[in-house]
Amino acid sequence: MNDDRSHSSLLVPPSTQDWIQGVLSAKVVLVMYGDYQCSRSADVYKMIKAIKRELNTCFGEDYLCFIFRHFPQAQIHPQAQRQPKQPLPPPKESFG
């Protein structure tokens, strides 16, 4: 496994400007693009939270860094396009 993070395949690499749970130096960095109004995004977020809890238990708190990026689907959710000036974390249990 290559641990060289300079070869990130993301156009915008993870940074402190993102909404982050964990540390960027984690062994695994997972970036989720989701829509705050999408119930499927909320369901995926719940699954990721559960997986993160399990990984933390098995490998420690710094194993997984989870990053959420707002990716509005305005054609499906008309209110999703309204972008906050500051990045907001996903709500506790759902996106909207």
C-alpha positions in Angstrom: 0.0 0.0 0.0 1.4 3.4 -1.0 1.3 5.8 1.9 2.4 8.8 -0.2 -0.4 11.3 0.2 1.0 13.7 -2.5 -0.6 11.4 -5.2 -4.2 12.1 -4.1 -6.7 11.5 -6.8 -9.1 14.2 -5.5 -9.0 17.5 -7.4 -9.2 19.3 -4.1 -7.1 17.4 -1.6 -8.4 17.1 2.0 -7.5 20.1 4.2 -8.5 21.9 7.4 -11.0 23.9 5.3 -13.2 20.8 5.1 -15.6 19.6 7.7 -13.5 16.9 9.4 -14.1 14.1 12.0 -10.6 12.8 12.9 -7.2 13.9 11.9 -5.8 14.4 8.4 -2.8 12.2 9.2 -5.1 9.2 9.8 -4.3 5.9 8.0 -7.5 6.1 6.1 -9.1 9.4 4.8 -12.7 9.1 3.6 -14.3 12.0 1.7 -18.1 11.9 1.3 -19.8 14.2 -1.1 -23.5 14.6 0.0 -26.5 16.8 -0.2 -28.0 18.0 3.1 -31.5 17.4 1.8 -30.9 13.9 0.5 -32.2 11.0 2.6 -29.8 8.6 0.9 -26.8 10.9 1.9 -28.2 10.8 5.5 -28.4 7.0 5.4 -24.8 6.7 4.2 -23.6 9.2 6.8 -25.2 7.0 9.5 -23.5 3.9 8.2 -20.1 5.7 8.0 -20.6 6.8 11.7 -21.2 3.2 12.7 -18.2 2.0 10.8 -16.0 4.8 12.2 -17.0 3.7 15.8 -16.0 0.1 15.0 -12.7 1.1 13.5 -12.0 3.4 16.4 -12.6 0.5 18.8 -10.3 -1.9 16.8 -7.6 0.4 15.6 -7.7 3.6 17.7 -9.2 7.1 17.2 -6.7 8.1 14.5 -7.3 5.3 12.1 -10.1 6.9 10.0 -10.6 10.6 9.1 -14.0 11.3 7.8 -14.6 14.4 5.6 -18.0 15.7 4.5 -18.3 18.0 1.4 -21.6 19.5 0.5 -22.5 18.5 -3.1 -26.0 20.0 -3.7 -28.3 18.2 -6.1 -30.4 21.2 -7.1 -32.3 19.4 -9.8 -33.7 17.0 -7.1 -33.6 19.3 -4.0 -34.2 22.9 -5.0 -33.1 24.3 -1.6 -29.8 22.4 -1.6 -28.0 25.0 -3.7 -28.0 27.6 -0.9 -24.4 27.4 0.2 -23.4 28.5 3.7 -20.6 31.0 4.0 -18.9 28.7 6.5 -18.8 24.9 6.0 -21.4 23.3 8.2 -21.2 19.9 9.7 -24.0 17.4 8.7 -26.8 17.5 11.3 -26.6 14.8 14.0 -29.1 12.4 12.5 -29.9 13.6 9.0 -29.1 16.1 6.3 -32.5 17.7 6.1 
